[in-house]
Amino acid sequence: MMKFFIITLMLLIAGAAFFGYTSPAYSKVKLLQAQADQLDQILEEASEFQRLKTALLAKYNSLPTDQLVRLQKLLPDHVDNVRLILDVDSLAAKNGMSLENVIINASDDGAPDAANNGALGAINVQSIPYDSLTLQFRTTGSYDEFVQFMRQLESSLRLVDVVELSAHSAATAEDLVYTFDVKVRTYWLK
């Protein structure tokens, strides 16, 4: 009878040890293993992103410097008001015109107005990856000079949208001269 009692006592102690210590410790080990697997997956994704970054950086560095300059002019990462005015003025000067009354409005970002644009207002304006500003100026010249200037502005690398345009004639004895009021919007990456 004593053997039966000792065997039963040992089984109870083994059961208590299993359910009291081994089972909770095993559950913790399983949880830690799942977390380790998740972290390994994140580490693999991070190394994949690092490989992609390295590959893209190698492609970027393989571009010729003149192409990089053109790309920077097409989509700059900041706005340079002076450079913008000089670029537009040099295009006007090629056609015998000059800029006058230049006004830069940085607060006009061109984003949709939530109150006035219905469904467009539902779009989160903060998610737009670019910003814009308007440049307003006046120039004087013949119609043909102005058309040539606008064609050059259109084909320049800098992204420019004509927002407003008005023309006023000022006839002289020799030829017909116009005064053009132009408002353009340009963009850059945030």
MDAnalysis code that builds the backbone (N, CA, C; Angstrom):
import MDAnalysis as mda
import numpy as np

u = mda.Universe.empty(570, n_residues=190, atom_resindex=np.repeat(np.arange(190), 3), trajectory=True)
u.add_TopologyAttr("name", ["N", "CA", "C"] * 190)
u.add_TopologyAttr("resid", np.arange(1, 191))
u.add_TopologyAttr("resname", ["MET", "MET", "LYS", "PHE", "PHE", "ILE", "ILE", "THR", "LEU", "MET", "LEU", "LEU", "ILE", "ALA", "GLY", "ALA", "ALA", "PHE", "PHE", "GLY", "TYR", "THR", "SER", "PRO", "ALA", "TYR", "SER", "LYS", "VAL", "LYS", "LEU", "LEU", "GLN", "ALA", "GLN", "ALA", "ASP", "GLN", "LEU", "ASP", "GLN", "ILE", "LEU", "GLU", "GLU", "ALA", "SER", "GLU", "PHE", "GLN", "ARG", "LEU", "LYS", "THR", "ALA", "LEU", "LEU", "ALA", "LYS", "TYR", "ASN", "SER", "LEU", "PRO", "THR", "ASP", "GLN", "LEU", "VAL", "ARG", "LEU", "GLN", "LYS", "LEU", "LEU", "PRO", "ASP", "HIS", "VAL", "ASP", "ASN", "VAL", "ARG", "LEU", "ILE", "LEU", "ASP", "VAL", "ASP", "SER", "LEU", "ALA", "ALA", "LYS", "ASN", "GLY", "MET", "SER", "LEU", "GLU", "ASN", "VAL", "ILE", "ILE", "ASN", "ALA", "SER", "ASP", "ASP", "GLY", "ALA", "PRO", "ASP", "ALA", "ALA", "ASN", "ASN", "GLY", "ALA", "LEU", "GLY", "ALA", "ILE", "ASN", "VAL", "GLN", "SER", "ILE", "PRO", "TYR", "ASP", "SER", "LEU", "THR", "LEU", "GLN", "PHE", "ARG", "THR", "THR", "GLY", "SER", "TYR", "ASP", "GLU", "PHE", "VAL", "GLN", "PHE", "MET", "ARG", "GLN", "LEU", "GLU", "SER", "SER", "LEU", "ARG", "LEU", "VAL", "ASP", "VAL", "VAL", "GLU", "LEU", "SER", "ALA", "HIS", "SER", "ALA", "ALA", "THR", "ALA", "GLU", "ASP", "LEU", "VAL", "TYR", "THR", "PHE", "ASP", "VAL", "LYS", "VAL", "ARG", "THR", "TYR", "TRP", "LEU", "LYS"])
u.atoms.positions = np.array([
    [0.811, -1.177, 0.000],
    [0.000, 0.000, 0.000],
    [0.865, 1.257, 0.000],
    [1.963, 1.165, 0.667],
    [2.878, 2.288, 0.728],
    [3.419, 2.627, -0.672],
    [3.671, 1.568, -1.505],
    [4.159, 1.789, -2.859],
    [3.105, 2.535, -3.681],
    [1.870, 2.130, -3.526],
    [0.782, 2.795, -4.250],
    [0.681, 4.263, -3.846],
    [0.812, 4.526, -2.547],
    [0.747, 5.897, -2.049],
    [1.922, 6.717, -2.589],
    [3.119, 6.175, -2.621],
    [4.299, 6.889, -3.110],
    [4.164, 7.147, -4.622],
    [3.680, 6.143, -5.350],
    [3.501, 6.317, -6.801],
    [2.459, 7.396, -7.070],
    [1.370, 7.378, -6.330],
    [0.331, 8.390, -6.509],
    [0.862, 9.770, -6.140],
    [1.619, 9.857, -5.053],
    [2.205, 11.134, -4.637],
    [3.167, 11.655, -5.700],
    [3.987, 10.756, -6.258],
    [4.914, 11.172, -7.306],
    [4.171, 11.642, -8.560],
    [3.093, 10.951, -8.914],
    [2.297, 11.396, -10.069],
    [1.656, 12.754, -9.817],
    [1.175, 12.980, -8.609],
    [0.596, 14.288, -8.276],
    [1.647, 15.392, -8.312],
    [2.839, 15.099, -7.801],
    [3.931, 16.094, -7.825],
    [4.334, 16.372, -9.278],
    [4.434, 15.307, -10.097],
    [4.791, 15.494, -11.505],
    [3.720, 16.294, -12.238],
    [2.437, 15.994, -11.959],
    [1.345, 16.744, -12.587],
    [1.346, 18.203, -12.169],
    [1.582, 18.436, -10.848],
    [1.631, 19.815, -10.352],
    [2.811, 20.562, -10.970],
    [3.959, 19.885, -11.095],
    [5.127, 20.523, -11.700],
    [4.861, 20.829, -13.171],
    [4.196, 19.916, -13.881],
    [3.902, 20.146, -15.292],
    [2.932, 21.308, -15.474],
    [1.795, 21.255, -14.745],
    [0.787, 22.304, -14.920],
    [1.168, 23.599, -14.221],
    [2.005, 23.528, -13.190],
    [2.391, 24.735, -12.455],
    [3.571, 25.464, -13.060],
    [4.529, 24.730, -13.655],
    [5.720, 25.402, -14.167],
    [5.961, 25.123, -15.653],
    [5.946, 23.872, -16.055],
    [6.334, 23.499, -17.408],
    [5.359, 24.040, -18.453],
    [4.070, 23.898, -18.223],
    [3.084, 24.361, -19.205],
    [3.125, 25.875, -19.398],
    [3.126, 26.719, -18.298],
    [3.236, 28.169, -18.523],
    [4.562, 28.573, -19.179],
    [5.658, 27.912, -18.792],
    [6.956, 28.236, -19.392],
    [6.945, 27.875, -20.877],
    [6.322, 26.747, -21.214],
    [6.226, 26.325, -22.606],
    [5.391, 27.329, -23.408],
    [4.303, 27.832, -22.812],
    [3.475, 28.846, -23.479],
    [4.266, 30.122, -23.724],
    [5.064, 30.531, -22.734],
    [5.894, 31.726, -22.906],
    [6.925, 31.522, -24.018],
    [7.513, 30.314, -24.068],
    [8.492, 30.011, -25.110],
    [7.828, 30.072, -26.481],
    [6.610, 29.521, -26.616],
    [5.881, 29.577, -27.889],
    [5.614, 31.022, -28.296],
    [5.202, 31.864, -27.325],
    [4.939, 33.272, -27.612],
    [6.216, 33.981, -28.057],
    [7.312, 33.727, -27.345],
    [8.590, 34.343, -27.717],
    [9.063, 33.853, -29.080],
    [8.804, 32.592, -29.401],
    [9.172, 32.052, -30.709],
    [8.375, 32.743, -31.819],
    [7.072, 32.980, -31.566],
    [6.247, 33.678, -32.554],
    [6.747, 35.107, -32.758],
    [7.124, 35.781, -31.666],
    [7.658, 37.138, -31.783],
    [8.992, 37.128, -32.529],
    [9.825, 36.128, -32.272],
    [11.110, 36.030, -32.964],
    [10.897, 35.803, -34.451],
    [9.917, 34.966, -34.807],
    [9.606, 34.750, -36.221],
    [9.139, 36.032, -36.890],
    [8.294, 36.800, -36.177],
    [7.800, 38.072, -36.718],
    [8.958, 39.054, -36.906],
    [9.865, 39.123, -35.943],
    [11.014, 40.019, -36.060],
    [11.956, 39.573, -37.178],
    [12.098, 38.264, -37.367],
    [12.918, 37.770, -38.487],
    [12.316, 38.191, -39.818],
    [10.989, 38.136, -39.916],
    [10.322, 38.561, -41.153],
    [10.536, 40.056, -41.390],
    [10.423, 40.848, -40.340],
    [10.653, 42.296, -40.465],
    [12.100, 42.557, -40.870],
    [13.026, 41.803, -40.312],
    [14.435, 41.959, -40.660],
    [14.682, 41.606, -42.124],
    [14.025, 40.560, -42.625],
    [14.149, 40.206, -44.038],
    [13.604, 41.323, -44.926],
    [12.449, 41.902, -44.548],
    [11.876, 43.002, -45.331],
    [12.796, 44.218, -45.303],
    [13.391, 44.489, -44.138],
    [14.306, 45.627, -44.042],
    [15.529, 45.413, -44.927],
    [16.046, 44.187, -44.966],
    [17.203, 43.942, -45.821],
    [16.812, 44.022, -47.300],
    [15.577, 43.631, -47.639],
    [15.094, 43.766, -49.017],
    [14.980, 45.246, -49.395],
    [14.446, 46.062, -48.481],
    [14.377, 47.503, -48.737],
    [15.769, 48.091, -48.883],
    [16.719, 47.612, -48.102],
    [18.093, 48.106, -48.211],
    [18.675, 47.742, -49.572],
    [18.404, 46.530, -50.059],
    [18.877, 46.135, -51.394],
    [18.245, 47.014, -52.476],
    [16.931, 47.272, -52.343],
    [16.262, 48.148, -53.315],
    [16.841, 49.550, -53.277],
    [17.089, 50.047, -52.072],
    [17.665, 51.388, -51.928],
    [19.037, 51.452, -52.588],
    [19.840, 50.429, -52.364],
    [21.176, 50.389, -52.959],
    [21.090, 50.331, -54.478],
    [20.157, 49.520, -54.998],
    [19.998, 49.414, -56.449],
    [19.533, 50.738, -57.047],
    [18.565, 51.399, -56.399],
    [18.078, 52.686, -56.907],
    [19.159, 53.763, -56.814],
    [19.927, 53.741, -55.742],
    [21.007, 54.712, -55.600],
    [22.072, 54.486, -56.671],
    [22.346, 53.236, -56.996],
    [23.305, 52.941, -58.063],
    [22.779, 53.441, -59.406],
    [21.480, 53.250, -59.671],
    [20.889, 53.766, -60.917],
    [20.958, 55.290, -60.950],
    [20.640, 55.920, -59.818],
    [20.678, 57.385, -59.745],
    [22.096, 57.890, -59.987],
    [23.078, 57.242, -59.365],
    [24.468, 57.673, -59.524],
    [25.004, 57.391, -60.918],
    [24.391, 56.450, -61.640],
    [24.860, 56.152, -62.991],
    [24.337, 57.154, -64.025],
    [23.367, 57.978, -63.652],
    [22.862, 58.991, -64.583],
    [23.926, 60.054, -64.820],
    [24.029, 60.547, -66.033],
    [24.971, 61.637, -66.307],
    [24.573, 62.894, -65.532],
    [25.561, 63.680, -65.163],
    [25.293, 64.856, -64.335],
    [24.387, 65.863, -65.049],
    [24.505, 65.978, -66.374],
    [23.626, 66.913, -67.071],
    [22.167, 66.460, -66.981],
    [21.940, 65.134, -66.983],
    [20.578, 64.628, -66.829],
    [20.062, 64.879, -65.410],
    [20.947, 64.760, -64.415],
    [20.544, 65.043, -63.034],
    [20.167, 66.510, -62.858],
    [20.914, 67.382, -63.515],
    [20.603, 68.811, -63.449],
    [19.245, 69.073, -64.085],
    [18.981, 68.433, -65.219],
    [17.688, 68.601, -65.886],
    [16.554, 68.060, -65.022],
    [16.790, 66.917, -64.387],
    [15.783, 66.331, -63.505],
    [15.508, 67.247, -62.317],
    [16.560, 67.819, -61.747],
    [16.394, 68.746, -60.616],
    [15.636, 69.994, -61.049],
    [15.836, 70.433, -62.270],
    [15.111, 71.604, -62.756],
    [13.646, 71.267, -63.020],
    [13.386, 70.053, -63.520],
    [12.022, 69.629, -63.797],
    [11.213, 69.499, -62.518],
    [11.748, 68.821, -61.531],
    [11.051, 68.612, -60.265],
    [11.990, 68.940, -59.109],
    [12.139, 70.214, -58.784],
    [13.049, 70.574, -57.688],
    [12.475, 70.133, -56.339],
    [13.358, 70.002, -55.359],
    [12.905, 69.638, -54.025],
    [12.697, 70.859, -53.140],
    [12.891, 72.027, -53.692],
    [12.608, 73.287, -53.000],
    [12.336, 74.345, -54.068],
    [11.813, 75.456, -53.641],
    [11.538, 76.526, -54.593],
    [12.608, 77.598, -54.430],
    [13.136, 78.038, -55.554],
    [14.123, 79.112, -55.575],
    [13.495, 80.254, -56.365],
    [12.901, 81.206, -55.643],
    [12.164, 82.296, -56.273],
    [13.038, 83.094, -57.235],
    [14.256, 83.371, -56.831],
    [15.142, 84.185, -57.669],
    [15.466, 83.440, -58.957],
    [15.782, 82.135, -58.845],
    [16.098, 81.343, -60.030],
    [14.893, 81.263, -60.956],
    [13.697, 81.115, -60.382],
    [12.479, 81.059, -61.182],
    [12.294, 82.349, -61.975],
    [12.439, 83.485, -61.322],
    [12.276, 84.778, -61.999],
    [13.348, 84.949, -63.077],
    [14.581, 84.568, -62.769],
    [15.658, 84.696, -63.753],
    [15.416, 83.793, -64.959],
    [14.922, 82.575, -64.730],
    [14.642, 81.669, -65.850],
    [13.551, 82.231, -66.754],
    [12.470, 82.706, -66.150],
    [11.370, 83.255, -66.953],
    [11.820, 84.540, -67.646],
    [12.589, 85.363, -66.964],
    [13.073, 86.610, -67.563],
    [14.029, 86.324, -68.720],
    [14.852, 85.297, -68.605],
    [15.769, 84.983, -69.711],
    [14.993, 84.489, -70.935],
    [13.897, 83.760, -70.706],
    [13.058, 83.354, -71.841],
    [12.414, 84.576, -72.501],
    [11.964, 85.529, -71.684],
    [11.358, 86.739, -72.241],
    [12.414, 87.567, -72.988],
    [13.624, 87.627, -72.432],
    [14.684, 88.429, -73.058],
    [15.073, 87.876, -74.425],
    [14.976, 86.552, -74.599],
    [15.283, 85.955, -75.907],
    [14.337, 86.466, -76.986],
    [13.186, 86.969, -76.579],
    [12.187, 87.466, -77.524],
    [12.044, 88.981, -77.461],
    [13.022, 89.661, -76.901],
    [13.007, 91.117, -76.854],
    [12.015, 91.668, -75.845],
    [11.653, 90.903, -74.833],
    [10.699, 91.337, -73.817],
    [11.392, 91.291, -72.457],
    [10.791, 91.940, -71.473],
    [11.315, 91.868, -70.113],
    [10.144, 91.802, -69.138],
    [10.421, 91.269, -67.960],
    [9.379, 91.148, -66.938],
    [9.287, 92.438, -66.139],
    [8.070, 92.808, -65.808],
    [7.819, 93.989, -64.976],
    [6.784, 93.610, -63.925],
    [6.780, 94.326, -62.807],
    [5.800, 94.141, -61.736],
    [5.682, 92.667, -61.316],
    [6.805, 92.060, -61.017],
    [6.826, 90.648, -60.655],
    [6.311, 90.484, -59.220],
    [5.346, 89.581, -59.054],
    [4.779, 89.289, -57.735],
    [4.788, 87.770, -57.553],
    [5.352, 87.329, -56.438],
    [5.349, 85.900, -56.110],
    [4.398, 85.696, -54.941],
    [3.498, 84.738, -55.110],
    [2.526, 84.437, -54.063],
    [2.737, 83.003, -53.624],
    [3.468, 82.831, -52.517],
    [3.764, 81.485, -52.024],
    [2.593, 80.876, -51.284],
    [1.632, 81.667, -50.847],
    [0.504, 81.116, -50.076],
    [-0.512, 80.435, -50.968],
    [-0.469, 80.670, -52.265],
    [-1.409, 80.034, -53.196],
    [-0.828, 78.687, -53.590],
    [-1.224, 77.626, -52.881],
    [-0.630, 76.321, -53.123],
    [-1.339, 75.515, -54.186],
    [-2.432, 76.004, -54.726],
    [-3.113, 75.302, -55.788],
    [-3.892, 74.091, -55.314],
    [-3.983, 73.906, -54.021],
    [-4.699, 72.752, -53.491],
    [-6.189, 72.998, -53.564],
    [-6.972, 71.943, -53.688],
    [-8.414, 72.122, -53.762],
    [-8.971, 72.674, -52.464],
    [-9.935, 73.531, -52.588],
    [-10.588, 74.132, -51.439],
    [-11.707, 73.207, -50.988],
    [-11.620, 72.709, -49.764],
    [-12.566, 71.715, -49.267],
    [-13.990, 72.247, -49.240],
    [-14.168, 73.514, -49.009],
    [-15.519, 74.065, -48.897],
    [-16.190, 74.209, -50.261],
    [-15.407, 74.420, -51.325],
    [-15.998, 74.750, -52.614],
    [-15.946, 73.632, -53.647],
    [-15.220, 72.558, -53.386],
    [-15.012, 71.578, -54.435],
    [-15.678, 70.236, -54.206],
    [-16.636, 70.133, -53.367],
    [-17.416, 68.913, -53.195],
    [-16.559, 67.699, -52.944],
    [-16.585, 66.750, -53.870],
    [-15.854, 65.497, -53.709],
    [-14.347, 65.734, -53.642],
    [-13.861, 66.724, -54.382],
    [-12.433, 67.018, -54.306],
    [-12.038, 67.493, -52.920],
    [-12.939, 68.125, -52.221],
    [-12.640, 68.594, -50.877],
    [-12.466, 67.458, -49.900],
    [-12.962, 66.289, -50.240],
    [-12.825, 65.144, -49.348],
    [-11.412, 64.574, -49.376],
    [-10.631, 64.909, -50.382],
    [-9.262, 64.427, -50.480],
    [-8.422, 65.158, -49.444],
    [-7.582, 64.429, -48.761],
    [-6.712, 65.021, -47.750],
    [-5.614, 65.816, -48.450],
    [-5.628, 67.120, -48.273],
    [-4.681, 68.006, -48.942],
    [-3.260, 67.728, -48.470],
    [-3.099, 67.278, -47.225],
    [-1.767, 67.022, -46.700],
    [-1.082, 65.847, -47.408],
    [-1.838, 65.004, -48.100],
    [-1.241, 63.844, -48.753],
    [-0.656, 64.190, -50.118],
    [-0.811, 65.392, -50.598],
    [-0.251, 65.803, -51.890],
    [1.260, 65.950, -51.723],
    [2.053, 65.247, -52.544],
    [3.504, 65.244, -52.344],
    [4.231, 66.446, -52.947],
    [3.496, 67.433, -53.406],
    [4.131, 68.597, -54.001],
    [3.479, 69.863, -53.457],
    [4.133, 70.967, -53.706],
    [3.585, 72.268, -53.337],
    [3.767, 73.181, -54.536],
    [3.135, 74.332, -54.525],
    [3.223, 75.224, -55.674],
    [3.214, 76.671, -55.209],
    [3.559, 77.536, -56.134],
    [3.439, 78.977, -55.921],
    [3.105, 79.633, -57.243],
    [2.588, 80.848, -57.163],
    [2.256, 81.564, -58.393],
    [3.226, 82.723, -58.587],
    [3.494, 82.975, -59.836],
    [4.353, 84.079, -60.253],
    [3.524, 84.930, -61.198],
    [3.358, 86.184, -60.847],
    [2.569, 87.104, -61.660],
    [3.502, 88.191, -62.176],
    [3.386, 88.510, -63.466],
    [4.250, 89.531, -64.043],
    [3.552, 90.185, -65.226],
    [4.134, 91.279, -65.668],
    [3.653, 92.014, -66.841],
    [4.816, 92.114, -67.808],
    [4.496, 91.998, -69.100],
    [5.515, 92.158, -70.130],
    [4.882, 92.872, -71.318],
    [5.702, 93.528, -72.106],
    [5.218, 94.297, -73.237],
    [5.968, 93.868, -74.492],
    [5.212, 93.729, -75.602],
    [5.828, 93.354, -76.866],
    [4.766, 93.084, -77.905],
    [5.225, 92.658, -79.059],
    [4.277, 92.343, -80.124],
    [3.633, 90.985, -79.835],
    [2.566, 90.735, -80.556],
    [1.856, 89.473, -80.375],
    [2.762, 88.302, -80.745],
    [3.492, 88.416, -81.832],
    [4.375, 87.337, -82.271],
    [5.482, 87.067, -81.250],
    [6.055, 88.131, -80.662],
    [7.076, 87.953, -79.630],
    [6.495, 87.219, -78.420],
    [5.277, 87.597, -78.042],
    [4.653, 86.977, -76.882],
    [4.337, 85.497, -77.143],
    [3.847, 85.195, -78.340],
    [3.546, 83.795, -78.674],
    [4.827, 82.976, -78.629],
    [5.917, 83.504, -79.153],
    [7.194, 82.800, -79.125],
    [7.669, 82.614, -77.683],
    [7.503, 83.631, -76.856],
    [7.868, 83.540, -75.438],
    [7.060, 82.447, -74.736],
    [5.766, 82.391, -74.999],
    [4.911, 81.377, -74.371],
    [5.281, 79.975, -74.853],
    [5.666, 79.836, -76.110],
    [6.102, 78.522, -76.612],
    [7.383, 78.074, -75.914],
    [8.297, 79.006, -75.727],
    [9.534, 78.661, -75.023],
    [9.263, 78.333, -73.558],
    [8.341, 79.049, -72.950],
    [7.969, 78.759, -71.557],
    [7.326, 77.377, -71.465],
    [6.508, 77.053, -72.455],
    [5.845, 75.748, -72.491],
    [6.846, 74.613, -72.661],
    [7.876, 74.816, -73.461],
    [8.828, 73.743, -73.727],
    [10.022, 73.753, -72.773],
    [10.052, 74.672, -71.824],
    [11.152, 74.683, -70.857],
    [11.011, 73.504, -69.901],
    [12.086, 73.173, -69.222],
    [12.065, 72.033, -68.308],
    [11.218, 72.294, -67.061],
    [11.137, 73.531, -66.651],
    [10.388, 73.840, -65.441],
    [8.896, 73.649, -65.686],
    [8.240, 72.925, -64.769],
    [6.797, 72.729, -64.881],
    [6.082, 74.029, -64.540],
    [5.350, 74.561, -65.513],
    [4.658, 75.830, -65.340],
    [3.274, 75.719, -65.966],
    [2.260, 76.121, -65.214],
    [0.897, 76.205, -65.733],
    [0.507, 77.671, -65.804],
    [-0.035, 78.091, -66.945],
    [-0.547, 79.452, -67.060],
    [-1.918, 79.477, -66.397],
    [-2.057, 80.308, -65.369],
    [-3.296, 80.378, -64.599],
    [-4.188, 81.504, -65.112],
    [-3.586, 82.650, -65.388],
    [-4.336, 83.801, -65.899],
    [-3.514, 84.488, -66.978],
    [-4.233, 85.058, -67.947],
    [-3.573, 85.781, -69.029],
    [-4.523, 86.863, -69.521],
    [-3.999, 88.073, -69.596],
    [-4.802, 89.150, -70.184],
    [-3.883, 90.010, -71.048],
    [-4.471, 90.579, -72.099],
    [-3.701, 91.406, -73.033],
    [-4.408, 92.739, -73.227],
    [-3.615, 93.814, -73.292],
    [-4.121, 95.164, -73.533],
    [-3.292, 95.770, -74.657],
    [-3.951, 96.379, -75.626],
    [-3.199, 96.943, -76.740],
    [-2.778, 98.368, -76.410],
    [-1.620, 98.718, -76.916],
    [-1.090, 100.070, -76.795],
    [-0.493, 100.416, -78.149],
    [-1.338, 100.892, -79.070],
    [-0.905, 101.138, -80.451],
    [0.050, 102.312, -80.495],
    [1.125, 102.129, -81.263],
    [2.079, 103.203, -81.508],
    [2.086, 103.480, -83.004],
    [2.845, 104.465, -83.402],
    [2.876, 104.845, -84.818],
    [3.521, 103.762, -85.674],
    [4.568, 103.080, -85.137],
    [5.289, 102.094, -85.945],
    [4.570, 100.757, -86.014],
    [4.232, 100.193, -84.862],
    [3.617, 98.870, -84.858],
    [2.662, 98.729, -83.671],
    [1.965, 97.642, -83.649],
    [1.008, 97.377, -82.590],
    [1.737, 96.670, -81.439],
    [1.680, 97.259, -80.254],
    [2.353, 96.714, -79.074],
    [1.295, 96.367, -78.046],
    [1.474, 95.243, -77.387],
    [0.534, 94.781, -76.368],
    [1.227, 94.722, -75.002],
    [0.421, 94.912, -73.989],
    [0.873, 94.682, -72.629],
    [0.165, 93.417, -72.143],
    [0.955, 92.436, -71.708],
    [0.422, 91.151, -71.286],
    [0.596, 90.996, -69.779],
    [-0.492, 90.691, -69.093],
    [-0.440, 90.343, -67.677],
    [-0.584, 88.828, -67.581],
    [0.430, 88.199, -66.995],
    [0.491, 86.737, -66.963],
    [0.626, 86.281, -65.515],
    [-0.091, 85.216, -65.186],
    [0.048, 84.583, -63.870],
    [0.285, 83.094, -64.128],
    [1.429, 82.579, -63.663],
    [1.775, 81.172, -63.854],
    [1.965, 80.496, -62.497],
    [1.758, 79.186, -62.476],
    [1.972, 78.397, -61.246],
    [3.070, 77.392, -61.538],
    [4.006, 77.258, -60.612],
    [5.076, 76.272, -60.730],
    [5.050, 75.380, -59.498],
    [5.699, 74.228, -59.600],
    [5.597, 73.195, -58.574],
    [6.971, 72.726, -58.115],
    [7.005, 72.144, -56.920],
    [8.199, 71.486, -56.406],
    [7.784, 70.406, -55.425],
    [8.674, 69.448, -55.215],
    [8.389, 68.352, -54.299],
    [8.518, 68.812, -52.864],
    [7.656, 68.310, -52.008],
    [7.740, 68.659, -50.576],
    [8.854, 67.895, -49.919],
])
